[in-house]
Amino acid sequence: MVYRMIFNQNAYFGRGSINEIPAVAAARGFTKAFIVTDPVLADPAVGTAAKVTAILDEAGIAYEIFTNVQPNPPVECITDGVEKFAASGADFLIGLGGGSPQDTCKGIGIISANPEFADVLSLEGVAATRNPSVPIFGVPTTAGTASETTINYVITDTARKRKFVAVDPHDIPVVAFVDPDLTDGMPRGLKVATGLDALTHAIEGYITPGAWALSDALSLKAIQMIAANLAKSADGDVPAGEQMAYASYVTGMAYSNVGLGLVHGMAHPLGGRLGVAHGVANGILLGTAMEYNKDFSGEKYRDIAAAFGVEDAYTGELEAVRDAAVAAVRKLTVDLGNPTTITEVGATAADVPALAADALADVCTPGNPRTATLEDIEGLYSSLL
């Protein structure tokens, strides 16, 4: 078996790490940034984008800000960004934000370097791009997506009301700047949603059949960090929030290379068809998918149980420990106040067949440790009504 691992060329971590951006840009010969962010972060009253632009201003580095970013980024925003980037004269990109700005940024960078994919839709799955993206600096403002260190991005095909995943080693940011000063200000609901997204990345990346020693080390460490810090971070604990920023990156290094599973396969249709926030959807689905997968996980649920404080995780009967791991994840979801049914986010029984068909076709679903049929997926959705 041959394993491939792709990481950023460089990454900077810690409070104030965005101050390294000008020196890194200058060392690479860059002269103008095209900053991709969302309207909220660009709002002067919020001030997040201003923290980055002030640093660029002081260093004399030119920039242009692009804010046509929407949740679950649609094809149309990518196309608009490609046009605006071409007119800007910029020579590098800064993806500033959570998953939506950074995924939009990746789409812009990839198409700008590979114009034969200008329709955007042809990027679905493993696209045969020939050229690396326009250089991207990934600057996360949430602790969940880890787009700053992954080779994946998600786009919404608005015409067909579906989200699709693009998997492309050419899209990984050349440098990441993980600065907890930018994630501290997330509202509680966003901390919960992005934290559950990170936990899902870690657990799915740990139990996928493509996992191996290096990815396991990263995934398990991330599970431990998230179990210890997510609830505290959501309640405003600043040191816990810093650990969540790092945990998100750590798990991104793993899942980006080994894949995900059925939770993501089923979450994407909830986002594409119903507009459900990705982390919220993951939180609804995670415990149920863990239950579905538990007999196909070997001994790994012992490690998950131990991370959540189950006392006999390594001595108890395996079936009981697996059940305890599932229960611990479900309890965390409830304690955090995330929805626990798809009815709460607008789904009905009439939506299930289309959701299931999309989930079965999703690029993440084959990474599940248990092969799911259409009937299985319909049953899982129906159990959450």
C-alpha positions as CSV (number, residue, x, y, z in Angstrom):
1,M,0.0,0.0,0.0
2,V,1.3,3.5,-0.9
3,Y,0.1,6.5,1.1
4,R,0.3,10.1,0.0
5,M,0.3,13.0,2.3
6,I,0.1,16.7,1.1
7,F,0.6,19.6,3.5
8,N,1.1,23.3,3.2
9,Q,4.6,24.4,2.2
10,N,4.6,26.5,5.4
11,A,2.3,27.3,8.3
12,Y,2.4,29.8,11.1
13,F,0.5,29.3,14.4
14,G,-0.2,31.4,17.4
15,R,-1.6,34.8,18.4
16,G,-0.3,37.5,16.1
17,S,0.8,35.1,13.4
18,I,-1.0,37.2,10.8
19,N,1.8,39.7,11.3
20,E,4.0,37.3,9.3
21,I,2.0,37.8,6.2
22,P,4.0,40.7,4.7
23,A,7.4,39.1,5.2
24,V,6.2,35.9,3.7
25,A,4.6,37.7,0.7
26,A,7.8,39.7,0.1
27,A,10.0,36.6,0.3
28,R,7.9,35.0,-2.4
29,G,8.0,38.2,-4.6
30,F,4.3,38.9,-4.3
31,T,3.2,42.5,-4.7
32,K,-0.6,42.6,-4.6
33,A,-3.1,40.5,-2.7
34,F,-6.7,39.7,-3.7
35,I,-8.4,39.1,-0.4
36,V,-11.5,36.8,-0.5
37,T,-13.7,37.3,2.5
38,D,-17.4,37.7,3.3
39,P,-19.3,40.9,3.9
40,V,-19.5,40.3,7.7
41,L,-15.8,40.0,8.1
42,A,-15.2,43.0,5.8
43,D,-17.6,45.2,7.8
44,P,-15.6,47.9,9.5
45,A,-17.8,47.4,12.6
46,V,-16.6,43.8,12.9
47,G,-13.0,44.7,11.9
48,T,-11.7,41.3,11.0
49,A,-10.6,42.1,7.5
50,A,-9.2,45.4,8.8
51,K,-6.8,43.6,11.0
52,V,-5.2,42.0,7.9
53,T,-5.4,45.1,5.7
54,A,-3.8,47.3,8.4
55,I,-0.8,44.9,8.4
56,L,-0.6,45.1,4.6
57,D,-0.9,48.9,4.6
58,E,1.9,49.2,7.0
59,A,4.1,47.0,4.9
60,G,3.2,48.8,1.7
61,I,1.6,45.8,0.0
62,A,-1.3,46.6,-2.3
63,Y,-4.6,44.7,-2.1
64,E,-8.1,44.4,-3.4
65,I,-11.0,43.0,-1.3
66,F,-13.6,40.7,-2.9
67,T,-16.7,40.1,-0.7
68,N,-19.1,38.4,-3.0
69,V,-19.0,35.3,-0.8
70,Q,-22.1,33.4,0.3
71,P,-22.6,30.5,2.6
72,N,-22.3,27.1,0.8
73,P,-20.5,29.1,-2.0
74,P,-22.4,29.0,-5.3
75,V,-20.9,28.6,-8.8
76,E,-21.9,32.2,-9.5
77,C,-19.7,33.6,-6.8
78,I,-16.7,31.7,-8.1
79,T,-17.2,32.9,-11.6
80,D,-17.5,36.5,-10.4
81,G,-14.4,36.2,-8.4
82,V,-12.4,34.8,-11.3
83,E,-13.4,37.9,-13.4
84,K,-12.6,40.3,-10.6
85,F,-9.2,38.6,-9.9
86,A,-8.2,38.8,-13.5
87,A,-9.0,42.6,-13.6
88,S,-7.2,43.3,-10.2
89,G,-3.6,42.7,-11.3
90,A,-3.0,40.8,-8.0
91,D,-0.5,38.0,-7.9
92,F,-1.6,36.1,-4.8
93,L,-4.8,35.4,-3.0
94,I,-5.7,35.6,0.7
95,G,-8.6,33.4,1.8
96,L,-9.8,35.1,4.9
97,G,-12.7,33.5,6.8
98,G,-14.3,30.2,7.4
99,G,-15.1,27.5,4.9
100,S,-17.1,29.6,2.5
101,P,-14.6,32.4,1.8
102,Q,-11.7,29.9,1.7
103,D,-13.5,27.5,-0.6
104,T,-14.5,30.5,-2.8
105,C,-10.9,31.5,-2.8
106,K,-9.7,28.0,-3.9
107,G,-12.2,28.0,-6.8
108,I,-11.0,31.4,-7.9
109,G,-7.3,30.3,-7.7
110,I,-7.8,27.0,-9.5
111,I,-9.8,28.4,-12.4
112,S,-7.5,31.4,-12.8
113,A,-4.6,29.0,-13.3
114,N,-6.7,26.4,-15.2
115,P,-9.2,28.4,-17.4
116,E,-10.4,25.2,-19.1
117,F,-12.5,24.6,-15.9
118,A,-14.2,28.0,-16.1
119,D,-17.6,26.3,-16.0
120,V,-16.8,25.4,-12.4
121,L,-19.0,22.3,-12.5
122,S,-16.2,20.3,-14.2
123,L,-14.2,20.6,-11.0
124,E,-16.4,18.1,-9.2
125,G,-14.6,15.1,-7.8
126,V,-10.9,14.6,-8.7
127,A,-10.4,17.2,-11.4
128,A,-7.5,16.8,-13.8
129,T,-6.1,20.3,-13.4
130,R,-2.6,20.7,-14.7
131,N,-1.5,23.8,-13.0
132,P,-1.2,24.7,-9.3
133,S,-3.6,27.4,-8.1
134,V,-2.7,31.0,-8.0
135,P,-0.8,31.1,-4.7
136,I,-3.1,31.2,-1.7
137,F,-2.5,32.3,1.9
138,G,-5.1,30.6,4.0
139,V,-6.2,32.6,7.0
140,P,-9.0,31.0,9.0
141,T,-11.4,32.8,11.2
142,T,-13.3,29.7,12.4
143,A,-12.1,26.5,14.0
144,G,-13.7,23.8,12.0
145,T,-13.3,23.7,8.2
146,A,-9.5,23.5,8.1
147,S,-9.7,24.7,4.4
148,E,-6.4,26.4,5.0
149,T,-4.7,23.0,5.0
150,T,-6.8,20.8,2.8
151,I,-6.9,19.8,-0.8
152,N,-10.7,19.9,-0.8
153,Y,-13.3,22.6,-1.4
154,V,-17.1,22.6,-1.6
155,I,-19.2,24.4,-4.2
156,T,-23.0,24.6,-4.6
157,D,-24.5,23.9,-8.0
158,T,-27.5,26.3,-7.6
159,A,-29.3,25.1,-10.7
160,R,-29.6,21.6,-9.3
161,K,-29.6,22.5,-5.6
162,R,-26.7,20.3,-4.7
163,K,-23.3,20.7,-3.2
164,F,-20.3,19.0,-4.6
165,V,-16.8,18.4,-3.5
166,A,-13.7,19.2,-5.5
167,V,-10.6,17.2,-4.5
168,D,-7.4,18.7,-6.0
169,P,-3.8,18.8,-4.7
170,H,-3.3,21.9,-6.7
171,D,-5.7,23.9,-4.5
172,I,-3.9,23.7,-1.2
173,P,-2.8,27.1,0.2
174,V,1.0,27.5,0.0
175,V,1.0,29.1,3.5
176,A,-1.5,29.0,6.4
177,F,-1.7,31.5,9.2
178,V,-3.7,30.0,12.1
179,D,-4.1,33.0,14.5
180,P,-6.5,32.5,17.4
181,D,-6.9,36.2,17.7
182,L,-9.2,35.9,14.6
183,T,-11.3,33.0,16.0
184,D,-11.9,34.4,19.5
185,G,-14.8,36.5,18.3
186,M,-16.9,33.8,16.8
187,P,-20.5,33.8,18.3
188,R,-21.4,30.7,20.3
189,G,-23.5,29.2,17.6
190,L,-20.7,29.3,15.1
191,K,-18.2,27.9,17.6
192,V,-20.6,25.0,18.1
193,A,-21.2,24.3,14.4
194,T,-17.5,24.6,13.4
195,G,-16.4,22.6,16.4
196,L,-18.8,19.8,15.5
197,D,-17.5,20.0,11.9
198,A,-13.9,19.6,13.2
199,L,-15.0,16.6,15.4
200,T,-16.6,15.0,12.5
201,H,-13.5,15.4,10.4
202,A,-11.4,13.8,13.1
203,I,-13.7,10.9,13.7
204,E,-14.4,10.1,10.0
205,G,-10.7,10.6,9.2
206,Y,-9.9,8.1,12.0
207,I,-12.2,5.3,10.9
208,T,-12.1,5.6,7.1
209,P,-10.4,2.6,5.5
210,G,-7.8,4.9,4.0
211,A,-6.4,5.8,7.4
212,W,-2.9,4.8,8.4
213,A,-0.3,5.5,11.1
214,L,0.4,9.1,10.3
215,S,-3.2,10.1,9.7
216,D,-4.3,8.2,12.8
217,A,-1.8,10.1,14.9
218,L,-3.2,13.4,13.7
219,S,-6.9,12.4,13.8
220,L,-6.7,10.9,17.3
221,K,-4.8,13.9,18.7
222,A,-7.5,16.1,17.2
223,I,-10.3,14.0,18.8
224,Q,-8.6,14.4,22.2
225,M,-8.2,18.1,21.8
226,I,-11.8,18.7,20.6
227,A,-13.3,16.5,23.3
228,A,-11.4,18.5,26.0
229,N,-12.0,21.9,24.6
230,L,-15.1,22.3,22.4
231,A,-17.7,22.8,25.1
232,K,-15.4,25.1,27.1
233,S,-14.7,27.1,23.9
234,A,-18.3,27.5,23.1
235,D,-18.9,28.9,26.6
236,G,-16.2,31.5,26.0
237,D,-13.0,30.0,27.4
238,V,-10.2,31.7,25.5
239,P,-7.5,29.1,26.0
240,A,-9.9,26.4,24.9
241,G,-10.7,28.4,21.8
242,E,-7.1,28.6,21.0
243,Q,-6.8,24.8,21.2
244,M,-9.8,24.4,19.0
245,A,-8.1,26.6,16.3
246,Y,-5.1,24.2,16.4
247,A,-7.2,21.1,16.6
248,S,-9.1,22.1,13.4
249,Y,-5.8,22.4,11.5
250,V,-4.4,19.1,12.9
251,T,-7.5,17.1,11.8
252,G,-7.5,18.9,8.4
253,M,-4.0,17.6,7.8
254,A,-5.3,14.1,8.2
255,Y,-8.8,14.0,6.6
256,S,-7.6,16.0,3.5
257,N,-5.3,13.1,2.7
258,V,-7.3,10.0,3.7
259,G,-10.9,11.0,3.1
260,L,-14.1,11.3,5.1
261,G,-17.3,9.2,5.1
262,L,-21.1,9.0,5.3
263,V,-21.6,11.9,7.7
264,H,-20.2,14.3,5.1
265,G,-21.9,12.5,2.3
266,M,-25.2,13.0,4.0
267,A,-24.5,16.5,5.3
268,H,-23.8,18.0,1.8
269,P,-27.3,17.4,0.5
270,L,-28.8,19.0,3.6
271,G,-26.7,22.1,2.7
272,G,-27.3,22.0,-1.0
273,R,-31.1,21.4,-0.9
274,L,-32.1,23.0,2.3
275,G,-29.4,25.5,3.1
276,V,-28.4,23.9,6.4
277,A,-25.1,25.1,7.8
278,H,-22.5,22.4,7.2
279,G,-21.4,22.0,10.8
280,V,-24.9,21.9,12.1
281,A,-25.7,19.1,9.6
282,N,-22.7,17.2,10.7
283,G,-23.7,17.5,14.3
284,I,-27.1,16.1,13.6
285,L,-25.7,13.1,11.7
286,L,-22.5,12.2,13.5
287,G,-23.9,10.1,16.4
288,T,-26.3,8.2,14.1
289,A,-23.5,7.5,11.5
290,M,-21.2,6.3,14.3
291,E,-23.9,3.9,15.5
292,Y,-24.3,2.6,11.9
293,N,-20.5,2.2,11.5
294,K,-19.6,0.8,15.0
295,D,-19.2,-2.8,14.0
296,F,-16.9,-1.8,11.2
297,S,-14.5,0.3,13.2
298,G,-12.2,-2.3,14.8
299,E,-10.8,-1.2,18.1
300,K,-10.8,2.5,17.2
301,Y,-13.9,3.4,19.2
302,R,-12.0,2.5,22.3
303,D,-9.7,5.5,21.6
304,I,-12.7,7.8,20.9
305,A,-14.3,6.6,24.1
306,A,-11.1,7.3,26.1
307,A,-10.9,10.8,24.6
308,F,-14.4,11.5,26.0
309,G,-13.5,10.1,29.5
310,V,-15.1,6.7,29.4
311,E,-13.3,5.0,32.3
312,D,-13.2,1.4,31.0
313,A,-12.5,2.4,27.4
314,Y,-9.6,-0.1,27.1
315,T,-10.8,-2.8,29.5
316,G,-14.5,-3.0,28.9
317,E,-16.3,-5.3,26.5
318,L,-15.9,-3.9,23.0
319,E,-19.5,-3.6,22.1
320,A,-20.2,-1.7,25.3
321,V,-17.3,0.6,24.7
322,R,-18.5,1.3,21.2
323,D,-21.9,2.2,22.5
324,A,-20.3,4.4,25.1
325,A,-18.4,6.3,22.4
326,V,-21.5,6.9,20.4
327,A,-23.4,8.0,23.6
328,A,-20.6,10.5,24.5
329,V,-20.7,12.1,21.1
330,R,-24.5,12.3,21.2
331,K,-24.4,13.8,24.7
332,L,-21.9,16.5,23.6
333,T,-24.2,17.4,20.7
334,V,-27.2,17.8,23.0
335,D,-25.2,19.7,25.6
336,L,-24.0,22.1,23.0
337,G,-27.6,22.8,21.9
338,N,-27.1,21.7,18.3
339,P,-30.2,20.3,16.6
340,T,-30.6,16.6,16.8
341,T,-33.1,15.9,14.0
342,I,-33.3,16.9,10.4
343,T,-36.9,18.0,11.0
344,E,-35.5,20.9,13.1
345,V,-33.6,22.2,10.1
346,G,-36.6,22.0,7.7
347,A,-36.4,18.5,6.2
348,T,-39.6,16.4,5.7
349,A,-40.2,12.8,4.8
350,A,-40.8,14.0,1.2
351,D,-37.2,15.2,1.0
352,V,-35.6,11.9,2.0
353,P,-35.5,10.2,-1.4
354,A,-33.7,13.1,-3.1
355,L,-31.4,13.7,-0.1
356,A,-30.4,10.0,-0.1
357,A,-29.8,9.9,-3.8
358,D,-27.4,12.9,-3.6
359,A,-25.7,11.4,-0.5
360,L,-25.1,8.1,-2.3
361,A,-23.4,9.9,-5.2
362,D,-21.4,12.2,-2.9
363,V,-17.6,11.9,-3.2
364,C,-17.2,11.5,0.5
365,T,-19.6,8.5,0.9
366,P,-17.2,5.8,-0.5
367,G,-14.8,6.6,2.3
368,N,-17.2,5.2,4.9
369,P,-16.0,2.1,6.7
370,R,-19.3,0.4,6.1
371,T,-20.6,0.3,2.5
372,A,-24.0,2.1,2.5
373,T,-26.8,1.3,0.1
374,L,-29.5,3.8,-1.0
375,E,-31.9,2.0,1.3
376,D,-29.5,2.3,4.2
377,I,-29.1,6.1,3.7
378,E,-32.9,6.6,3.4
379,G,-33.3,4.7,6.6
380,L,-30.7,6.9,8.4
381,Y,-32.3,10.1,7.3
382,S,-35.8,8.8,8.2
383,S,-34.5,7.9,11.7
384,L,-33.7,11.5,12.2
385,L,-37.0,13.0,11.3
